[in-house]
């Protein structure tokens, strides 16, 4: 019974306990939405931090970032493919102080990650490695330099962040 209940898209863990002579208790831990995956022509889907598709949604709820990945989300209960992992890593490690500033996370077909901030400033993260250092560099730039749209902040090398105009 527990494994069947865990097959429901929104269920993370189900525990079944029998109480003799005639009672069964099913305890469910629900999955928590972490992002919204955009799918051109198919509608948006809520996903959790592991990449499990929870179900369709009309637009991103407040507090969730939009994740644009080079893989289709699939039906509720399915997992996003490997091409989504860089974006999932960014969403999972995104500091609480930055979360309100990030409107979307984009992952290219080659695994490069960029962010679109709510003030229309772009951020180039590159590969999803050294993310804590890259986020620290990004926060430092946002506090010290205060870029203006349409600037791009490049933190692919976290020890040497750069701010400049977008590359055409």
Secondary structure as GFF3:
##gff-version 3
##sequence-region A 1 168
A	DSSP	alpha_helix	2	6	.	.	.	ID=ss1
A	DSSP	beta_strand	11	19	.	.	.	ID=ss2
A	DSSP	beta_strand	23	30	.	.	.	ID=ss3
A	DSSP	beta_strand	33	37	.	.	.	ID=ss4
A	DSSP	beta_strand	44	48	.	.	.	ID=ss5
A	DSSP	beta_strand	53	57	.	.	.	ID=ss6
A	DSSP	beta_strand	65	68	.	.	.	ID=ss7
A	DSSP	three_ten_helix	82	84	.	.	.	ID=ss8
A	DSSP	alpha_helix	85	93	.	.	.	ID=ss9
A	DSSP	alpha_helix	96	99	.	.	.	ID=ss10
A	DSSP	beta_strand	102	107	.	.	.	ID=ss11
A	DSSP	beta_strand	113	117	.	.	.	ID=ss12
A	DSSP	beta_strand	122	126	.	.	.	ID=ss13
A	DSSP	alpha_helix	131	144	.	.	.	ID=ss14
A	DSSP	beta_strand	151	154	.	.	.	ID=ss15
A	DSSP	three_ten_helix	158	160	.	.	.	ID=ss16
A	DSSP	beta_strand	162	165	.	.	.	ID=ss17
###
